Amino acid sequence: MFYLCDTSGKIIADLRSLVAPHNENPSMPELTIDQALQKGIEAHEAGQVQEANRLYTAILKAQPKHPDANHNMGILACSIGNFKQAENLIMTAISVNSNIANFWLSLINVYVKSNNHLALIHTIPFLIESGQKNADGDQLYEVVMSLISEIPEINPNNLPKSTEPSQSQIIELINLLKSATYEKAKISIEQLLMTFPISYNLHYLHGIALNSSGLYVEAILAYSKSLAFRKTPDTYYNKGNTEKRLGKIEQAIVSYKEALRLDPKHYDSLLNLANCRLIKGEADKAIASLLIAIDLFPNREDAYLNLAGMYTKLLMVPEAVTTLKKILYLNPENETAKHRLSSINGDHLETASKDYVEKHFDQFAEDFENKLVNKLSYSTPKKTLAVLQKTIPNFTNLEILDLGCGTGLMGSVLHPHACTIDGVDLSSKMLEKAFEKGIYKNLYNSDIINFIKDNALNYDLITIIDVLVYMGDLTKLFKAIRKKCQNNLYLALTTENLNEGDYKLMPSGRFCHSHNYISKLVIQNQFSIIHKECSVIRTEGKKDVEGNIYILRS
């Protein structure tokens, strides 16, 4: 894990006498620093410690701040237990070049071997930073996590008495996080950490702020620092969530298990542990985790919903139906359970209920883009933009309305070509994410048909991307747009394919529409199809979901 370094090449005129003082052969060639360093490394690797030490010392007499010689001498000092000397030597190397990850790794190794856990905790961020600068962030992740796992909880008796900020300061930070002002919270926390560097509360809140800002590796580090001072189930749970988001499923499972070790009734850890186990292909263990959650909390509907979803993915349809019926027994008005049961039974629905859509997207807003783009290979916004650019002349400086804007995936690709963009969505949580992008002039929390009825549509382009899959019957939508829109309005929309009939609710819980149905609505409402393109809308269960991108004109 720790490597010797060789990056130099300057000539030292008198190095021959320093390296080989007993050699009286005047024909011996002069050595460059590079050559002497290489000989030192070879001796070091061969276990010839005295020879390596003599060569490194010779280099340092000629060039006291030579980074590689200082670093390698530090490794030698650490190997014989001279930890303070090792720290000083490696710090000298770092002072010359702080971007070498191996220097930080070696310094951390000194702290590990000397059980200097506080120094270790405060040094790891520099290792991460150096790895990111050298494009080694992913490679170093495993090293960092291994180091963190070895840090024992620090004895409170060994800490200063005043380690935490005041309760009012903590409450103020929590309020900043609740109001989604993450950058301001992050800055405030980092300022307080200068005064309270070993506050488990501050490191925990720092993790939340970093995670919410998309700085996931840094968030895991912050949670780990908090755990070094106090181990709590919530900290392990949040650490596991961030690891899961990074795709570090094994590490996430370990974190959830630790949370449950501290609190066997930690409900959210049980649910997320089940999801991770399903991702790993451990279906039996996943179901077992959910059944434990249901046994502990028999009236929690979301545990049943997770179980029903798991049964559906595993094609255990009778078990899924039974579980959904249990939910409706507990709560006959649970719209999510109703919708899922209808999709399994193949019931004819005109549209998904507003309550279902709102709750569905509020629930997934935090991880929506990661799941859609990274896990389902969702690229429809970019594909739609490409179609718009080749279809609409002078595609620039447009007034755009993004219906069902979600977190702003479509708005993001349209923004460089827009004068202004307004967004509409039923989910307030999704709109919060869209607001953070800073690309929309106005954002409206509304059902899209009601919004159309209540507002003038003075736009050049309306986009309805990946929205119609939650609406079956599109008659009211087309009529509303036709009634309020101006002439020469462009309309971009996407559908998932249906071969027969008009529309149908699928087992996925999404609606598919036929091309004949869209064509019929276009004619009835005096639009024209100026472009239609077949496209893979997303993937599900590793299978492509086929659909269409339409460009209409009024």
C-alpha positions as CSV (number, residue, x, y, z in Angstrom):
1,M,0.0,0.0,0.0
2,F,2.9,2.4,0.6
3,Y,5.4,3.0,-2.2
4,L,8.9,4.3,-2.5
5,C,9.2,7.3,-4.8
6,D,11.5,8.3,-7.7
7,T,10.8,11.5,-9.5
8,S,14.1,13.4,-9.7
9,G,17.0,13.8,-12.2
10,K,19.4,16.6,-11.2
11,I,23.1,16.1,-11.1
12,I,25.2,16.4,-7.9
13,A,28.8,16.9,-8.7
14,D,30.2,15.6,-5.4
15,L,27.7,12.8,-4.9
16,R,30.3,10.1,-5.8
17,S,32.3,10.8,-2.6
18,L,29.2,10.9,-0.4
19,V,27.7,7.7,-1.8
20,A,30.9,5.7,-1.8
21,P,33.5,7.3,0.5
22,H,35.6,4.2,0.6
23,N,35.9,3.8,-3.1
24,E,39.3,5.0,-4.2
25,N,38.6,4.3,-7.9
26,P,38.9,7.7,-9.6
27,S,37.3,6.3,-12.8
28,M,33.9,5.7,-11.0
29,P,31.3,7.8,-12.9
30,E,29.4,10.7,-11.1
31,L,25.9,9.8,-10.1
32,T,22.8,11.9,-10.7
33,I,20.2,12.2,-7.9
34,D,18.0,10.0,-10.0
35,Q,20.6,7.3,-10.1
36,A,21.4,7.5,-6.4
37,L,17.7,7.5,-5.5
38,Q,17.2,4.4,-7.7
39,K,20.1,2.6,-6.0
40,G,18.6,3.6,-2.6
41,I,15.2,2.2,-3.6
42,E,16.8,-1.0,-4.9
43,A,18.6,-1.4,-1.6
44,H,15.5,-0.5,0.4
45,E,13.4,-3.1,-1.5
46,A,16.1,-5.7,-1.0
47,G,16.0,-5.2,2.7
48,Q,19.5,-3.5,2.8
49,V,18.3,-0.8,5.2
50,Q,21.8,0.6,6.1
51,E,22.7,1.0,2.4
52,A,19.4,2.6,1.6
53,N,19.8,5.0,4.6
54,R,23.3,5.9,3.4
55,L,22.2,6.7,-0.1
56,Y,19.1,8.7,1.0
57,T,21.3,10.6,3.5
58,A,23.8,11.5,0.8
59,I,21.0,12.9,-1.4
60,L,19.7,15.0,1.6
61,K,23.1,16.4,2.3
62,A,23.2,17.8,-1.2
63,Q,19.5,18.7,-1.4
64,P,17.9,18.8,2.1
65,K,14.3,19.2,0.8
66,H,14.4,16.5,-1.8
67,P,10.8,15.2,-1.6
68,D,11.4,11.5,-2.6
69,A,14.5,11.1,-0.4
70,N,12.7,12.6,2.6
71,H,9.7,10.4,2.0
72,N,11.7,7.2,1.6
73,M,13.8,8.1,4.7
74,G,10.5,8.6,6.6
75,I,9.4,5.1,5.6
76,L,12.7,3.7,7.0
77,A,12.2,5.6,10.2
78,C,8.6,4.3,10.6
79,S,9.7,0.8,10.0
80,I,12.0,0.9,13.1
81,G,9.5,2.7,15.3
82,N,10.9,6.3,15.0
83,F,7.5,7.7,14.4
84,K,8.2,11.4,15.2
85,Q,11.2,11.4,12.9
86,A,9.2,9.6,10.2
87,E,6.4,12.3,10.6
88,N,8.9,15.1,10.2
89,L,10.6,13.6,7.2
90,I,7.4,12.8,5.3
91,M,5.9,16.2,6.2
92,T,9.0,17.8,4.6
93,A,8.2,15.8,1.4
94,I,4.6,17.0,1.5
95,S,5.7,20.6,2.0
96,V,7.5,20.4,-1.3
97,N,4.7,18.6,-3.2
98,S,1.4,18.0,-1.4
99,N,-0.3,16.5,-4.5
100,I,1.5,13.1,-4.2
101,A,-1.0,10.6,-2.8
102,N,1.7,8.2,-1.7
103,F,3.2,10.9,0.6
104,W,-0.1,11.2,2.4
105,L,-0.5,7.4,2.5
106,S,2.9,7.1,4.2
107,L,2.1,9.8,6.7
108,I,-1.2,8.1,7.5
109,N,0.7,4.8,7.9
110,V,2.8,6.5,10.6
111,Y,-0.3,7.6,12.4
112,V,-1.8,4.1,12.2
113,K,1.3,2.4,13.5
114,S,1.7,5.0,16.3
115,N,-2.0,4.8,17.2
116,N,-2.3,8.6,16.7
117,H,-6.0,8.4,15.7
118,L,-6.8,12.1,16.0
119,A,-3.9,12.9,13.6
120,L,-5.1,10.1,11.3
121,I,-8.7,11.4,11.2
122,H,-7.5,14.9,10.3
123,T,-5.0,13.7,7.6
124,I,-7.3,11.5,5.6
125,P,-9.1,14.5,3.8
126,F,-5.7,15.5,2.3
127,L,-5.2,12.0,1.0
128,I,-8.6,12.2,-0.7
129,E,-7.8,15.6,-2.2
130,S,-4.5,14.5,-3.5
131,G,-6.1,11.4,-5.1
132,Q,-8.7,13.5,-6.8
133,K,-6.1,15.8,-8.2
134,N,-4.3,12.8,-9.7
135,A,-7.5,11.1,-10.9
136,D,-7.0,8.4,-8.3
137,G,-10.1,9.1,-6.3
138,D,-11.8,5.8,-7.0
139,Q,-8.6,3.8,-6.4
140,L,-8.0,5.5,-3.1
141,Y,-11.6,5.1,-1.9
142,E,-11.0,1.5,-0.8
143,V,-7.8,2.5,1.0
144,V,-9.5,5.3,2.8
145,M,-12.4,3.2,3.9
146,S,-10.1,0.5,5.1
147,L,-8.2,3.0,7.2
148,I,-11.4,4.5,8.6
149,S,-12.8,1.1,9.6
150,E,-9.6,0.5,11.7
151,I,-10.1,3.7,13.8
152,P,-11.5,2.7,17.2
153,E,-14.0,5.0,19.0
154,I,-11.9,7.6,20.9
155,N,-12.2,7.4,24.7
156,P,-14.2,10.5,25.8
157,N,-11.8,10.8,28.8
158,N,-9.0,11.5,26.4
159,L,-10.8,14.5,24.9
160,P,-10.9,18.1,26.0
161,K,-13.9,19.1,28.1
162,S,-15.2,21.6,25.6
163,T,-15.6,19.6,22.4
164,E,-19.1,20.6,21.2
165,P,-20.6,24.0,20.1
166,S,-23.6,25.4,22.0
167,Q,-27.1,23.9,21.6
168,S,-28.3,27.1,19.9
169,Q,-25.5,26.8,17.3
170,I,-26.4,23.2,16.6
171,I,-30.1,24.1,16.2
172,E,-29.2,26.9,13.8
173,L,-27.2,24.5,11.6
174,I,-30.1,22.0,11.7
175,N,-32.5,24.7,10.5
176,L,-30.1,25.6,7.7
177,L,-30.1,21.9,6.6
178,K,-33.9,21.7,6.9
179,S,-34.3,24.7,4.7
180,A,-32.1,23.1,2.1
181,T,-29.5,25.9,2.2
182,Y,-26.7,23.3,2.1
183,E,-23.8,25.5,1.0
184,K,-24.4,28.0,3.7
185,A,-24.7,25.2,6.2
186,K,-21.5,23.6,5.0
187,I,-19.6,26.9,5.3
188,S,-21.0,27.5,8.8
189,I,-20.1,24.0,9.9
190,E,-16.6,24.2,8.5
191,Q,-16.0,27.5,10.4
192,L,-17.2,26.0,13.7
193,L,-15.0,22.9,13.1
194,M,-12.0,25.3,13.3
195,T,-13.0,25.9,16.9
196,F,-14.4,22.4,17.7
197,P,-12.4,20.0,15.5
198,I,-13.4,16.9,17.4
199,S,-17.2,17.6,17.6
200,Y,-19.1,14.5,16.7
201,N,-22.2,16.6,16.1
202,L,-20.5,18.9,13.7
203,H,-18.9,16.1,11.7
204,Y,-22.3,14.4,11.5
205,L,-24.0,17.5,10.3
206,H,-21.1,18.2,7.9
207,G,-21.7,14.7,6.4
208,I,-25.4,15.6,5.8
209,A,-24.4,18.9,4.2
210,L,-21.7,17.3,2.0
211,N,-24.0,14.5,0.9
212,S,-26.8,17.0,0.0
213,S,-24.2,18.9,-2.1
214,G,-23.2,15.8,-4.0
215,L,-19.8,15.5,-2.3
216,Y,-20.3,11.8,-1.4
217,V,-16.8,10.6,-0.6
218,E,-16.2,13.7,1.6
219,A,-19.6,13.0,3.3
220,I,-18.6,9.4,4.1
221,L,-15.4,10.8,5.6
222,A,-17.3,13.3,7.7
223,Y,-19.6,10.6,9.0
224,S,-16.6,8.4,9.8
225,K,-15.0,11.2,11.8
226,S,-18.2,11.5,13.8
227,L,-18.2,7.8,14.4
228,A,-14.6,8.0,15.7
229,F,-15.9,10.2,18.5
230,R,-19.3,8.6,19.1
231,K,-20.9,5.7,17.4
232,T,-24.7,6.2,16.7
233,P,-27.1,4.2,14.6
234,D,-28.2,7.3,12.7
235,T,-24.6,8.1,11.7
236,Y,-24.1,4.6,10.4
237,Y,-27.4,4.7,8.6
238,N,-26.6,8.0,6.8
239,K,-23.1,6.7,6.0
240,G,-24.7,3.6,4.5
241,N,-27.1,5.7,2.4
242,T,-24.2,7.6,0.9
243,E,-22.2,4.4,0.2
244,K,-25.2,2.9,-1.5
245,R,-25.5,6.0,-3.7
246,L,-21.9,5.6,-4.7
247,G,-22.6,1.9,-5.6
248,K,-20.5,0.7,-2.7
249,I,-23.1,-1.9,-1.7
250,E,-20.9,-4.1,0.4
251,Q,-19.8,-1.1,2.5
252,A,-23.4,0.1,2.8
253,I,-24.5,-3.3,4.1
254,V,-21.8,-3.2,6.8
255,S,-22.9,0.3,7.8
256,Y,-26.6,-0.7,8.0
257,K,-25.6,-3.8,10.1
258,E,-23.7,-1.6,12.5
259,A,-26.7,0.7,12.9
260,L,-28.8,-2.4,13.6
261,R,-26.2,-3.7,16.1
262,L,-26.6,-0.5,18.0
263,D,-30.3,-0.4,17.6
264,P,-32.0,-3.6,16.4
265,K,-35.2,-1.7,15.8
266,H,-33.7,0.9,13.5
267,Y,-36.5,0.8,11.0
268,D,-34.9,2.6,8.0
269,S,-31.7,0.6,8.3
270,L,-33.8,-2.6,8.0
271,L,-35.5,-1.3,4.8
272,N,-32.3,-0.1,3.2
273,L,-30.4,-3.3,4.2
274,A,-33.1,-5.2,2.4
275,N,-32.7,-3.1,-0.8
276,C,-28.9,-3.6,-0.8
277,R,-29.3,-7.4,-0.3
278,L,-31.7,-7.5,-3.3
279,I,-29.2,-5.6,-5.4
280,K,-26.6,-8.2,-4.4
281,G,-29.0,-11.0,-5.5
282,E,-29.6,-12.2,-2.0
283,A,-33.4,-12.2,-2.4
284,D,-34.1,-14.5,0.7
285,K,-32.1,-12.3,3.0
286,A,-33.7,-9.2,1.5
287,I,-37.2,-10.5,2.1
288,A,-36.2,-11.6,5.6
289,S,-35.0,-8.1,6.5
290,L,-38.4,-6.7,5.4
291,L,-40.3,-9.3,7.3
292,I,-38.4,-8.4,10.5
293,A,-39.3,-4.7,9.9
294,I,-43.0,-5.7,9.5
295,D,-42.9,-7.8,12.6
296,L,-41.5,-4.9,14.6
297,F,-43.7,-2.3,13.0
298,P,-46.8,-4.1,11.8
299,N,-48.7,-0.9,11.0
300,R,-46.0,0.8,8.8
301,E,-47.3,0.7,5.3
302,D,-44.0,1.6,3.6
303,A,-42.5,-1.7,4.8
304,Y,-45.3,-3.6,3.1
305,L,-44.8,-1.4,0.0
306,N,-41.1,-2.3,-0.2
307,L,-42.0,-6.0,0.2
308,A,-44.6,-5.8,-2.5
309,G,-42.2,-4.1,-4.8
310,M,-39.6,-6.7,-4.1
311,Y,-42.0,-9.6,-4.8
312,T,-42.9,-7.8,-8.1
313,K,-39.3,-7.6,-9.2
314,L,-38.8,-11.3,-8.3
315,L,-41.9,-12.1,-10.4
316,M,-43.6,-13.5,-7.2
317,V,-47.0,-12.1,-8.3
318,P,-49.3,-13.9,-5.9
319,E,-47.1,-12.8,-2.9
320,A,-47.1,-9.2,-4.3
321,V,-50.9,-9.1,-4.6
322,T,-51.4,-10.5,-1.1
323,T,-49.0,-7.9,0.4
324,L,-50.7,-5.0,-1.4
325,K,-54.1,-6.2,-0.2
326,K,-52.7,-6.2,3.4
327,I,-51.8,-2.5,2.9
328,L,-55.3,-1.7,1.7
329,Y,-56.6,-3.5,4.7
330,L,-54.5,-1.2,6.9
331,N,-55.4,1.8,4.9
332,P,-58.1,1.6,2.1
333,E,-57.0,5.0,0.8
334,N,-53.4,4.1,0.1
335,E,-53.1,5.3,-3.5
336,T,-49.7,3.7,-4.2
337,A,-51.0,0.3,-3.2
338,K,-54.1,0.8,-5.3
339,H,-52.1,1.9,-8.4
340,R,-49.6,-1.1,-8.0
341,L,-52.5,-3.6,-7.6
342,S,-54.2,-2.2,-10.7
343,S,-51.0,-2.4,-12.7
344,I,-50.5,-6.1,-11.7
345,N,-54.2,-6.9,-12.4
346,G,-54.2,-5.1,-15.7
347,D,-57.1,-2.9,-14.7
348,H,-58.2,-0.1,-17.0
349,L,-57.3,3.2,-15.5
350,E,-57.6,6.6,-17.2
351,T,-54.7,8.1,-15.3
352,A,-52.6,7.7,-12.2
353,S,-54.0,9.5,-9.2
354,K,-52.4,12.9,-8.3
355,D,-51.8,11.6,-4.8
356,Y,-49.9,8.6,-6.1
357,V,-47.7,10.7,-8.5
358,E,-47.0,13.3,-5.9
359,K,-46.0,10.9,-3.2
360,H,-44.0,8.7,-5.6
361,F,-41.8,11.5,-6.7
362,D,-41.5,13.2,-3.4
363,Q,-40.2,9.9,-2.1
364,F,-37.6,9.5,-4.8
365,A,-36.6,13.1,-5.4
366,E,-33.3,12.9,-3.4
367,D,-31.9,10.0,-5.4
368,F,-34.0,10.5,-8.6
369,E,-31.3,11.6,-11.0
370,N,-28.8,9.1,-9.8
371,K,-31.3,6.3,-10.3
372,L,-32.7,7.5,-13.6
373,V,-29.4,8.5,-15.3
374,N,-26.9,6.1,-13.8
375,K,-29.0,3.0,-13.1
376,L,-31.6,3.2,-15.9
377,S,-29.4,4.7,-18.6
378,Y,-31.9,7.6,-19.0
379,S,-30.8,9.9,-21.8
380,T,-34.1,11.0,-23.3
381,P,-33.6,14.8,-22.6
382,K,-30.4,14.8,-24.7
383,K,-32.0,12.7,-27.4
384,T,-35.0,15.1,-27.4
385,L,-32.7,18.1,-27.7
386,A,-31.0,16.6,-30.7
387,V,-34.3,16.1,-32.4
388,L,-35.5,19.6,-31.6
389,Q,-32.3,21.1,-33.0
390,K,-32.7,19.4,-36.3
391,T,-36.4,20.0,-36.5
392,I,-36.9,23.7,-35.3
393,P,-35.2,26.4,-37.4
394,N,-33.2,28.9,-35.4
395,F,-33.3,26.9,-32.2
396,T,-32.2,29.7,-29.9
397,N,-33.5,32.3,-27.5
398,L,-36.8,30.5,-27.0
399,E,-39.5,31.0,-24.4
400,I,-40.0,27.4,-23.0
401,L,-42.5,25.7,-20.7
402,D,-41.3,22.5,-19.2
403,L,-44.4,20.5,-18.1
404,G,-43.6,17.8,-15.5
405,C,-40.1,19.3,-15.2
406,G,-39.1,17.1,-12.2
407,T,-35.6,17.9,-11.0
408,G,-34.8,19.8,-14.2
409,L,-33.1,17.2,-16.4
410,M,-34.8,18.5,-19.6
411,G,-34.5,22.1,-18.5
412,S,-30.7,21.6,-18.1
413,V,-30.2,20.6,-21.7
414,L,-32.6,23.3,-23.0
415,H,-31.2,26.2,-20.9
416,P,-28.3,27.2,-23.3
417,H,-30.9,27.6,-26.1
418,A,-33.6,29.4,-24.0
419,C,-34.4,33.0,-23.3
420,T,-36.5,31.8,-20.3
421,I,-37.8,28.5,-19.0
422,D,-40.7,28.0,-16.7
423,G,-41.3,24.6,-15.0
424,V,-44.4,22.9,-13.6
425,D,-44.5,19.8,-11.4
426,L,-46.8,18.1,-9.0
427,S,-44.0,17.1,-6.6
428,S,-42.7,19.9,-4.3
429,K,-39.6,17.8,-3.5
430,M,-38.7,17.5,-7.2
431,L,-39.2,21.3,-7.6
432,E,-36.7,21.9,-4.8
433,K,-34.1,20.0,-6.7
434,A,-35.0,21.9,-9.9
435,F,-34.7,25.2,-8.0
436,E,-31.2,24.4,-6.9
437,K,-30.1,24.2,-10.6
438,G,-30.9,27.9,-11.1
439,I,-32.1,27.5,-14.7
440,Y,-35.9,28.2,-14.3
441,K,-37.4,31.7,-14.3
442,N,-40.5,30.4,-12.6
443,L,-41.4,27.1,-10.9
444,Y,-45.0,26.1,-10.3
445,N,-46.2,23.3,-7.9
446,S,-49.3,22.2,-9.8
447,D,-51.1,19.5,-11.8
448,I,-50.2,20.2,-15.4
449,I,-53.7,20.3,-16.8
450,N,-54.9,22.7,-14.1
451,F,-51.9,24.9,-14.8
452,I,-52.7,25.0,-18.5
453,K,-56.3,25.9,-17.8
454,D,-55.3,28.7,-15.4
455,N,-52.4,30.3,-17.4
456,A,-51.7,31.8,-20.9
457,L,-49.4,29.6,-22.9
458,N,-47.3,32.4,-24.4
459,Y,-44.4,30.1,-25.2
460,D,-42.4,29.1,-28.3
461,L,-42.0,25.5,-27.1
462,I,-43.7,23.2,-24.5
463,T,-41.9,20.0,-23.5
464,I,-43.7,17.0,-21.9
465,I,-40.8,14.5,-21.4
466,D,-41.4,11.2,-19.6
467,V,-44.6,12.6,-18.2
468,L,-47.4,10.9,-20.2
469,V,-46.3,7.5,-18.7
470,Y,-48.3,8.6,-15.7
471,M,-51.4,9.7,-17.7
472,G,-53.4,7.2,-19.7
473,D,-56.2,9.1,-21.3
474,L,-54.6,12.2,-22.9
475,T,-57.8,13.8,-24.3
476,K,-58.1,16.5,-21.7
477,L,-54.4,17.4,-21.9
478,F,-54.5,17.9,-25.7
479,K,-57.7,19.9,-25.5
480,A,-56.4,22.1,-22.8
481,I,-53.2,22.9,-24.7
482,R,-55.0,23.5,-28.0
483,K,-57.5,25.9,-26.3
484,K,-54.8,28.0,-24.6
485,C,-51.8,27.9,-27.0
486,Q,-50.8,30.3,-29.7
487,N,-50.3,29.4,-33.4
488,N,-46.9,28.1,-34.4
489,L,-46.2,26.6,-30.9
490,Y,-43.9,23.6,-30.9
491,L,-44.7,20.7,-28.6
492,A,-42.2,18.0,-27.7
493,L,-43.4,14.9,-26.0
494,T,-42.4,11.3,-25.3
495,T,-44.3,8.1,-25.0
496,E,-43.6,4.4,-24.3
497,N,-44.8,2.1,-27.1
498,L,-48.0,0.2,-27.2
499,N,-48.7,-2.0,-30.2
500,E,-52.5,-2.4,-29.9
501,G,-55.3,-0.2,-28.5
502,D,-55.0,3.5,-27.3
503,Y,-53.3,3.3,-23.9
504,K,-52.6,0.7,-21.2
505,L,-51.4,0.6,-17.7
506,M,-48.4,-1.9,-17.6
507,P,-47.1,-4.1,-14.7
508,S,-44.3,-1.4,-14.3
509,G,-47.0,1.0,-13.1
510,R,-46.5,3.2,-16.2
511,F,-48.8,3.9,-19.1
512,C,-47.9,3.0,-22.7
513,H,-49.5,4.8,-25.7
514,S,-49.9,3.6,-29.3
515,H,-48.8,5.8,-32.3
516,N,-52.3,5.5,-33.7
517,Y,-53.7,7.0,-30.5
518,I,-51.3,10.0,-30.6
519,S,-52.0,10.5,-34.3
520,K,-55.8,10.6,-33.6
521,L,-55.4,13.2,-30.8
522,V,-53.1,15.3,-33.1
523,I,-55.7,15.4,-35.8
524,Q,-58.6,16.0,-33.4
525,N,-56.9,19.0,-31.9
526,Q,-55.5,20.5,-35.1
527,F,-51.8,19.9,-34.4
528,S,-49.4,18.4,-36.9
529,I,-46.6,15.9,-36.4
530,I,-43.5,17.4,-37.9
531,H,-41.2,14.7,-36.6
532,K,-41.4,11.3,-34.9
533,E,-38.4,9.3,-33.9
534,C,-38.2,5.9,-32.3
535,S,-35.9,5.8,-29.3
536,V,-34.9,3.7,-26.3
537,I,-36.5,5.7,-23.5
538,R,-34.7,4.0,-20.6
539,T,-33.8,0.5,-19.4
540,E,-35.6,-1.7,-16.9
541,G,-34.4,-5.0,-15.7
542,K,-31.5,-4.7,-18.1
543,K,-34.0,-4.5,-21.0
544,D,-34.5,-1.6,-23.3
545,V,-37.9,0.2,-23.1
546,E,-38.8,1.4,-26.6
547,G,-40.7,4.6,-27.1
548,N,-41.2,7.6,-29.4
549,I,-40.1,11.2,-29.4
550,Y,-42.7,13.5,-31.1
551,I,-42.4,17.1,-32.2
552,L,-45.8,18.6,-32.9
553,R,-46.8,22.1,-34.1
554,S,-50.0,24.0,-33.6
